[in-house]
Amino acid sequence: MPPIADRLLPGKPHPLGATWDGLGVNFALFSAHAEKVELCLFDAAGRREIARLPLPECTDEVFHGYLPEARPGLIYGYRVHGPYRPEQGHRFNPNKLLLDPYARQLQGNLRWTDALYGYRMHGGRADLGFDRRDSAAAMPKAVVTDDAFNWGDDRPPAIPWDRTIIYETHLRGLSILREDLAPRERGTFAALADPRVIEHLHNLGITAIELLPVHAFLQDRFLVEKGLRNYWGYSTLSFFAPEPRYLSTGALDEIRVAIRRLHAAGIEVILDVVYNHTCEADELGPTLSWRGIDNASYYRTLPGEPRRYIDETGCGHTVNLSHPRVLQMVMDSLRYWATSFRVDGFRFDLGTTLGREAEGFDPGSGFFDALRQDPVLSQLKLISEPWDLGPGGYQLGNHPPGFSEWNDRFRDDVRRFWRGDDLLRPDLAARLSGSSELFDRRRRRPSASINFVAAHDGFTLHDLTAYTQKYNLANGEDNRDGHGENFSANWGVEGATGNPAILAQRRRIRRAMLMTLLTSHGTPMLLGGDEFGRTQLGNNNAYCQDNDISWLDWSTRPHGAGHPDGIGLSRFFARAAALRRAHPTLRSATFLHGQDFPLPGIPDIAWFDERGSQMQPETWNDPDGRLLALRRAARVEGGVEVSLLLINGDTEDADFALPAPFLPWRMVLDSAHPQAPERAAEKATETVERQSARLLLAFVPSEDFT
């Protein structure tokens, strides 16, 4: 390390963060209420503070300074001086080393100690007085980086929304049990770049992998004290730096290599990001970064009682995106990941919170407007989790154009239909047609509906067919956490069983749900591991289970656990995905309303009962009705494609009369017989086995109807 100057040059107020220009490093930190900011430099191990230099200038509420001769690898943190007046919303304490909100790489792990709190803390109990203990020894530090990388001929896959199939997974859990990978690489981006992992995704027909949070996150104190770990990562410590455990070499380029290889395979990368809250918890939480830099700006405080926070996230506080500098931080973070790492999209945790203004949720909020007009970010895949815990927090279907949304109505209706609940035919029909009643507004497309049967939060697909209750005792919360209603069924025995009939029934229902997923309009999302029967042993909230409960067990593939018929869910899913990819009627880019007629007498969408008659109000409302036929038609090159989906949710086999006119149908997929080869449908009826679905396709050349 070159000699350190005894003072900083003025530098510039932009860009925020630590920026190396080849000759030195510019430091810039926003704080509207601070009185002084000190840059703290550390030795190469990050243990010893070797210099403390005040940032000499402040322009437009940005403190800044320039350190000549400094280079990437420099380790630093901040101490911020200002009033400690919690009753006014200010929590400055220069005894606390603070992480740069723009830190792009971290060194060291946080070590829990009472010194991390801005107020006096003794044995886990607070007396709320100003604390003078130095927290530097317990804090991770920021590292100055150089983001240069040779991307070569990398091109974003730019998969159209109607052709997108998402695979949601956890980076660590995806590969930690892959014995064919080097131990050091398991659970890291290096494993994600491995050709064998990419081949699995490619063989399934996946076009986008959605990773649970990879931003650096905190191991929450209450979990550490219970001997547990934050596994999911929804407790952000840095919006710019990756989680250090996810880098096998410690180099940021490991992420870039993984993304470049995925792009080469035609697979996009979507990051699950958490901007609604941070890891600093409620007013009794630690002072690690934003709280000590400018609490009153970064967090939303209660009007008239700024000591406390507005909590619409369930995490003790809410990030204040109404503040322009806080919104800038989020936008800068998104743009950094989009440009420096070339990620292809983002899934926003508790997206409703991000759209809140003073009056509540607003589709025209500053955050949504900023994203929609951004020339880089507006071109990416943007997905919102359309709910939070605040008033009016459920906003499914109410996000602005340019956003897709997790559709929990799809999840619940598909689960309930295949469980055998009454009066589900109308709801299932709505989900199959892209949930148009929710999304067909403001020129949005069916792709706005992210369809899923299972996600990281809740039961896996396997557990939906094996448990009627949640089993979360391992979380240490007396089974009080997690969803109470999962719309699941065990089909005769709770949990594991060796009964062949029950196992066969469970496999039948899983295939039916996956087939429903892949034949519905909208954007399908598969939970990682569901393709080969991953179980969490009934745990539906495995956020703190960094162990076999959550990890993907690759020893169960290719056939999947309990698949003696020789065809696993992986191969069935891949076959259904290939059909979806090849046939436009299964993945329409526009909503269908039965008003366009690709063939004379055949509208673009129509619904029939088992007699081949069009559905009428009385049949829709029949509480015992569990049979449904969906016919869709679309113009394709050289003619018209027509698909016919026959759904039998009953407990008995059913004969379906094929609706007129009779077309040259071919049976291409049967969830009851996953290995059944394609065949011509020569009769006017099809017998569909109980609790299964069957897909027929026909092609009518142009000359046959012109």
ABEGO torsion letter per residue (X at the ends): XBBBBABBBAEBAOBBEBBBAGABBBBBBBBAABABBBBBBBBAAGABBABBBBBABBBGGBBBBBBBGBBBGBBBBBBBBEBBBAAAGBABBAABBBBBAABABBBEBBBBBAAABABBBBGGBBAGBBBABBAAAABBBBBBBBABBBAEABBBAGBBAAABBBBBBBAAAAAAABAABBAAABGBAAAAABAAAAAAAAAAGBABBBBBBABBBBBBAAAAAAGBBBAAGBBBABAABBBAAABAAGBAAAAAAAAAAAAAAGBBBBBBBBAABBAAEBAABBBABAAAABAAAABBBBBGBAABBBBAAGAGBBBBAABAAAAAAAAAAAAAAAAAAGBAEBBBBGAAAAABBAAEBBAABAAAAAAAABAAAAABBBBBBABBABBGABABGABBBGBBBBBAAAAAAAAAAAAGBBGAAAAAAAAAAGGAAAABBGGBBAAABBBBABBABEBBAAAAAABABBBAAAAGAGGABEBABAGBBAGGBBEBBABAAAAAAAAAAAAAAAAAAAABBEBBBBBBGAAAGBBAGGBABAAABBBAAABBBAAAOAAEBGBAAGBBAAAAAAAAAAAAAABAAAABABBBAGABBABBGBBABBBBBAAGBBBBAAAAABAABABBBBBBBBBBBGEBBBBBBBBBABABBBBBBBBOBBBBBBBABBAABAABBBBBBABABBBBBBGBBBBBBBBBBAAAAX
